[in-house]
Amino acid sequence: MWKRFSAQLRCPISGEALTLVSFRETNAPLTDQMAEAAAAAGYRHLASQRDFCRRVDAGVLLAPSAGLVYPIVRGVPLMVPYETVVHAKFAQDYSAPLSKLGSRYRFPSCPPQPDEFAILRSINRGEAHDRGVTRNGSRPDDHQKLVAGPVLPASETSATLLDIGCGEGQTTSRVRRQLKCDAVGVDLSGAVLGAAERFRNNTMLHFVQASAFHLPFDPPAFDIICAHATLHDTYSTRESLLAMAKHCRPGGRFYVWVDAMRSVSGTALQRMASAAGTALRPLFDRAPEPIGTAMLASLALGYVGVNRLRRHWDDNVPPFTFDRALMSARDRLAPTYAWRQRASEVMDWFREAGFEAVEVIDWHGTPTDGTHDERHTGVRGSRPINGSVRASVSY
């Protein structure tokens, strides 16, 4: 975590500013490329920014009023409002410095949102296997063109970007570069640990483990917020959208991409796949890792076979590699929830949150690799300069 980033974080429970206590930190090299990127994003006097290239690899963030402590693990602030297995390991590794904080501080212990632990577990199963694809199975280059092209105009500069469901950060990095901005990637899974390691010398990228329902920022904090292929896996697409919306600044833009009803009600094959996913999802969630992996591999091979048959009859059908098929299989089976939304529903939620100029993304003319089409719903909107955004979900 870049040391300067701690000033932007807030306790997701009390909302208060946090105090940084560093256990281990290092200086990162500021390359000419990074200096240019920082200047383009508005950081023009780096010499006066004493902590600009100072990286905290391990430490804690304290919420004094609430008496809470949030670990920084491998450079990533763990801002979920409850304990995970990583907290126990952190407490063991840093027992001595933690004891110096005194007995008043404890890890947060709020109840997670419905089945959030199950979502966290299912997502974490496959993070190490899919480094070349995004969470929804698309290649990062196509994903970046989709998000930063028709969705987020490249003319917007000196903005702040929040990418929800960032995974290992490939798209966050690409969109940040195109928009020339400071960017924050948030994910519920441990994939953010890999993202922080991969981009450890990029001073313009920040990664946080957090829940979409309880983002650790002081709203409104961001000019651009995007949530691509993630909200439909929460217990409520609507509630997660409303919780995120309050973090969009006046004049800012908000973009959401979710699975559409047509993805499960189109062709006979899609209806069969949907029914199979509904039946197998509970079995996959309870299955031991080897059995779960075998289930995914079998389904992925079936995807590849169907894709080859389609390509035999239609040369325009893009190829579906086994890695991408495996990601698609995981996306279908792993989440506890897999909602499908109508465009009208999502637009209504945008308006409920106080956004205007709400529109459905026209997929015609956008880059597509078979994952971005009429089976999915993309909606964007702008927050009025003098408008307000509805807050949602609180402890």
C-alpha positions in Angstrom: 0.0 0.0 0.0 1.4 3.4 -0.9 1.8 5.4 2.3 -0.1 8.4 0.9 -3.1 6.2 0.2 -3.9 5.7 3.9 -5.4 9.2 4.1 -8.1 8.1 1.6 -9.2 5.1 3.7 -12.0 5.1 6.2 -13.2 2.5 8.7 -16.0 0.7 6.9 -17.9 0.4 10.2 -17.6 3.8 11.9 -16.6 5.9 8.9 -13.8 7.5 10.8 -10.3 8.4 9.5 -7.7 5.8 10.1 -4.2 6.0 11.8 -1.4 4.2 10.0 1.0 2.1 12.0 3.7 0.7 9.8 5.5 -2.6 10.6 7.6 -2.9 7.5 8.0 -0.4 4.6 10.3 0.3 1.7 11.0 2.9 -0.9 10.0 2.1 -4.5 11.9 3.4 -7.5 10.2 6.3 -9.3 10.8 5.6 -13.0 10.5 8.3 -15.6 7.4 6.5 -16.9 5.8 6.6 -13.4 6.8 10.3 -12.9 5.1 11.1 -16.2 2.0 9.2 -15.2 1.9 10.9 -11.8 2.2 14.4 -13.5 -0.6 13.6 -15.9 -2.8 12.6 -12.9 -2.1 15.9 -11.1 0.9 15.1 -9.0 3.3 17.7 -10.4 5.6 18.3 -7.4 6.7 14.9 -6.4 9.7 16.2 -4.5 7.4 17.7 -1.9 5.4 14.4 -1.6 7.6 12.8 0.9 5.6 9.5 1.1 4.7 9.4 -2.6 7.0 6.4 -3.3 6.9 5.0 0.2 5.3 1.5 0.3 3.9 -0.1 3.4 4.3 -3.9 3.0 3.0 -4.8 6.5 1.3 -2.8 9.2 -2.1 -1.9 10.6 -4.8 0.8 10.2 -6.4 1.9 13.5 -9.9 3.2 14.0 -9.4 4.8 17.5 -13.1 5.6 18.2 -14.3 2.2 17.2 -11.2 0.4 18.8 -10.7 -1.6 15.6 -7.6 -2.6 13.8 -7.3 -3.5 10.0 -4.2 -5.5 8.9 -2.0 -4.5 5.9 -0.9 -7.8 4.4 1.6 -8.0 1.5 0.9 -4.3 0.8 -2.9 -4.7 0.8 -5.3 -3.2 3.5 -7.8 -5.9 4.5 -10.8 -3.7 5.0 -13.6 -6.3 5.3 -15.7 -5.7 8.5 -15.1 -9.2 9.8 -12.3 -11.6 10.5 -11.0 -14.1 7.9 -8.3 -16.8 8.0 -5.8 -14.2 6.9 -6.4 -12.2 10.1 -5.4 -15.2 12.2 -2.2 -15.7 10.3 -1.4 -12.0 10.5 -2.0 -12.0 14.3 0.5 -14.9 14.6 3.1 -13.4 12.4 3.0 -10.0 14.0 2.0 -10.8 17.6 4.8 -8.6 19.1 3.9 -5.3 17.4 0.2 -6.0 17.7 0.6 -6.4 21.5 2.1 -3.0 21.7 -1.2 -1.5 20.5 -2.9 -2.4 23.7 -6.0 -4.4 24.5 -8.4 -1.8 23.3 -7.9 -2.7 19.7 -9.4 -5.8 18.1 -10.2 -7.1 14.6 -13.7 -6.2 13.4 -16.3 -8.8 14.0 -19.5 -7.6 12.2 -21.7 -10.2 10.5 -21.0 -10.4 6.8 -23.6 -9.9 4.2 -25.7 -13.0 3.5 -23.4 -15.8 2.2 -20.4 -13.4 1.8 -18.1 -15.9 3.4 -19.3 -18.5 0.8 -18.7 -16.1 -2.0 -15.2 -15.3 -0.6 -14.4 -19.0 -0.4 -15.7 -19.9 -3.9 -13.9 -17.0 -5.5 -10.6 -17.8 -3.8 -10.7 -21.3 -5.1 -9.7 -20.3 -8.6 -7.7 -17.1 -8.3 -4.3 -18.7 -8.9 -5.3 -20.5 -12.1 -6.7 -17.7 -14.3 -3.9 -15.1 -14.6 -4.6 -14.6 -18.3 -8.3 -13.8 -18.2 -10.6 -11.5 -16.4 -13.3 -12.7 -13.9 -15.9 -12.9 -16.6 -13.7 -14.9 -18.9 -12.8 -12.2 -21.4 -9.2 -11.3 -22.4 -7.9 -8.2 -20.5 -7.3 -6.2 -23.8 -10.9 -6.6 -24.9 -12.1 -5.9 -21.4 -10.1 -2.7 -21.2 -11.4 -1.5 -24.6 -15.0 -2.2 -23.5 -14.7 -0.3 -20.2 -12.4 2.5 -21.3 -13.9 2.9 -24.8 -17.6 3.4 -25.1 -18.2 3.4 -21.4 -15.5 5.7 -20.0 -14.4 8.4 -22.6 -10.7 8.7 -22.8 -10.9 12.5 -22.7 -11.6 12.4 -19.0 -8.3 13.1 -17.3 -7.1 13.9 -13.7 -9.9 11.8 -12.4 -10.0 9.1 -9.7 -11.2 5.6 -10.7 -12.7 2.9 -8.5 -12.8 -0.5 -10.1 -15.1 -2.9 -8.1 -14.3 -6.6 -8.6 -10.8 -5.9 -9.9 -9.4 -9.4 -9.5 -5.7 -9.4 -10.2 -5.8 -5.8 -11.5 -5.2 -6.2 -15.3 -8.1 -4.1 -16.3 -7.7 -1.6 -13.5 -4.1 -1.0 -14.8 -5.1 -0.6 -18.4 -8.1 1.7 -17.8 -5.9 3.8 -15.4 -3.4 4.2 -18.1 -5.9 5.3 -20.7 -7.7 7.7 -18.4 -4.4 9.0 -16.9 -5.7 8.9 -13.4 -5.2 7.6 -9.9 -7.0 4.2 -9.6 -8.2 2.0 -6.8 -9.0 -1.7 -7.3 -11.3 -3.4 -4.8 -12.1 -7.1 -4.6 -13.6 -9.3 -2.0 -11.2 -12.1 -2.9 -7.5 -12.6 -2.1 -6.8 -11.9 -5.8 -5.9 -8.3 -4.7 -2.8 -9.7 -3.0 -1.6 -10.9 -6.4 -2.6 -7.5 -7.9 -0.5 -5.6 -5.4 2.5 -7.8 -6.1 2.2 -7.6 -9.8 1.9 -3.8 -9.8 4.1 -3.2 -6.7 6.1 -0.4 -8.4 3.2 1.4 -10.0 2.6 4.4 -7.7 -0.7 5.2 -9.4 -2.4 1.9 -8.5 -3.9 1.0 -5.1 -5.6 -2.3 -4.2 -7.9 -3.0 -1.2 -9.7 -6.1 0.0 -13.2 -5.0 0.9 -16.9 -5.7 0.5 -18.9 -3.8 -2.1 -21.5 -3.3 0.6 -19.1 -1.5 2.9 -16.5 0.3 0.9 -13.7 1.9 3.1 -13.9 5.4 1.7 -15.5 8.7 2.7 -18.3 9.2 0.2 -18.3 10.7 -2.3 -14.7 9.9 -3.2 -14.4 9.0 -6.9 -15.1 10.5 -10.3 -15.5 7.2 -12.1 -16.8 4.0 -10.7 -17.1 0.8 -12.6 -18.3 -2.7 -11.6 -17.8 -5.1 -14.4 -19.2 -8.7 -14.0 -19.4 -8.8 -10.2 -22.6 -7.4 -8.7 -24.8 -10.2 -9.9 -22.8 -12.6 -7.7 -23.8 -10.7 -4.5 -26.9 -11.5 -2.4 -28.6 -8.4 -3.9 -27.6 -6.7 -7.1 -29.7 -3.7 -6.2 -28.4 -3.3 -2.7 -24.7 -3.6 -3.8 -25.3 -1.1 -6.6 -26.9 1.4 -4.2 -24.1 0.9 -1.7 -21.5 1.7 -4.4 -23.4 4.6 -5.9 -22.9 6.9 -2.8 -19.2 7.0 -3.5 -19.6 8.7 -6.9 -18.8 12.4 -6.8 -21.2 15.1 -8.3 -20.5 15.2 -12.0 -19.0 11.7 -11.9 -19.9 8.6 -13.9 -21.0 5.2 -12.8 -21.0 2.0 -15.0 -22.3 -1.4 -14.1 -22.2 -4.6 -16.2 -24.3 -7.6 -15.1 -25.7 -10.8 -16.6 -29.0 -10.3 -18.4 -32.1 -12.5 -18.4 -31.3 -13.5 -22.0 -28.2 -15.3 -20.9 -30.4 -18.0 -19.4 -33.5 -17.7 -21.5 -32.2 -17.4 -25.1 -31.4 -20.6 -27.0 -32.3 -24.1 -25.8 -28.6 -24.7 -25.1 -28.4 -21.6 -22.9 -31.5 -22.8 -21.0 -30.0 -26.2 -20.5 -26.7 -24.7 -19.3 -28.6 -22.5 -16.9 -30.6 -25.4 -15.5 -27.4 -27.4 -15.1 -25.6 -24.6 -13.3 -28.5 -24.1 -10.9 -28.5 -27.9 -10.1 -24.7 -28.2 -9.8 -23.9 -25.0 -7.9 -24.8 -26.3 -4.4 -22.9 -29.5 -5.1 -19.8 -27.6 -6.2 -20.0 -25.4 -3.2 -19.9 -28.3 -0.8 -17.5 -30.5 -2.8 -13.8 -31.1 -1.8 -11.3 -29.2 -3.9 -10.3 -32.2 -6.2 -13.9 -33.0 -6.9 -14.8 -29.4 -7.5 -11.9 -29.0 -9.9 -12.9 -32.1 -11.8 -16.4 -30.8 -12.2 -15.1 -27.5 -13.6 -12.7 -29.3 -16.0 -15.5 -31.5 -17.3 -17.8 -28.6 -17.9 -15.0 -26.6 -19.5 -14.2 -29.4 -21.9 -17.9 -29.4 -22.9 -17.7 -25.6 -23.6 -14.7 -26.1 -25.8 -16.4 -28.8 -27.7 -19.6 -26.8 -28.3 -17.4 -23.8 -29.4 -15.6 -25.9 -32.0 -18.8 -27.2 -33.4 -20.1 -23.6 -33.7 -16.9 -22.5 -35.3 -17.2 -25.4 -37.8 -20.4 -23.8 -39.1 -19.5 -20.2 -38.5 -16.0 -18.8 -39.0 -17.0 -15.6 -37.2 -17.4 -17.4 -33.8 -14.3 -16.5 -31.7 -12.2 -19.5 -30.4 -12.8 -20.6 -26.8 -9.6 -21.8 -25.2 -9.6 -24.3 -22.3 -8.5 -21.5 -19.8 -11.3 -19.3 -20.8 -13.8 -22.1 -20.7 -12.5 -23.0 -17.2 -13.1 -19.4 -16.1 -16.6 -19.5 -17.6 -17.4 -22.8 -15.8 -16.2 -21.3 -12.6 -18.2 -18.2 -13.1 -21.3 -20.4 -13.6 -20.8 -22.8 -10.7 -18.7 -21.1 -8.1 -20.9 -18.1 -6.9 -23.6 -18.8 -4.4 -25.7 -16.2 -6.2 -26.0 -15.8 -9.9 -28.7 -13.2 -10.6 -29.8 -12.2 -14.1 -31.2 -8.7 -14.5 -33.3 -6.9 -17.0 -31.9 -3.6 -18.3 -35.0 -1.8 -17.1 -34.4 -3.0 -13.6 -30.8 -1.7 -13.5 -31.8 1.6 -15.0 -34.5 2.0 -12.3 -31.8 1.4 -9.6 -29.6 4.0 -11.2 -32.4 6.6 -11.0 -33.3 5.5 -7.5 -29.7 6.3 -6.5 -30.1 9.8 -8.0 -28.3 9.4 -11.3 -29.3 11.1 -14.5 -28.6 10.5 -18.2 -29.0 6.8 -17.5 -28.6 4.7 -20.6 -28.1 1.1 -21.7 -24.8 0.5 -23.4 -25.2 -0.3 -27.1 -23.0 -3.3 -27.7 -23.0 -2.7 -31.5 -19.6 -1.4 -32.5 -17.9 -2.4 -29.2 -15.1 -4.9 -29.1 -16.5 -8.4 -28.4 -15.1 -11.8 -27.8 -18.3 -13.6 -27.2 -18.8 -12.4 -23.6 -20.1 -8.9 -24.3 -23.4 -9.1 -26.3 -27.1 -9.0 -25.8 -26.8 -11.7 -23.1 -25.4 -9.0 -20.8 -26.6 -5.7 -19.6 -24.3 -2.6 -19.3 -25.8 0.6 -17.9 -24.1 3.9 -17.2 -25.2 7.2 -15.6 -24.0 10.5 -14.4 -24.4 12.0 -10.9 -25.9 15.5 -11.1 -23.6 18.3 -10.1 -26.1 19.4 -7.4 -27.7 16.1 -6.9 -27.5 13.5 -4.0 -27.1 9.8 -4.1 -29.0 7.4 -1.9 -26.9 5.6 0.7 -27.6 2.0 1.5 -26.5 -0.8 3.9 -25.2 0.2 7.2 -24.2 -1.5 10.5 
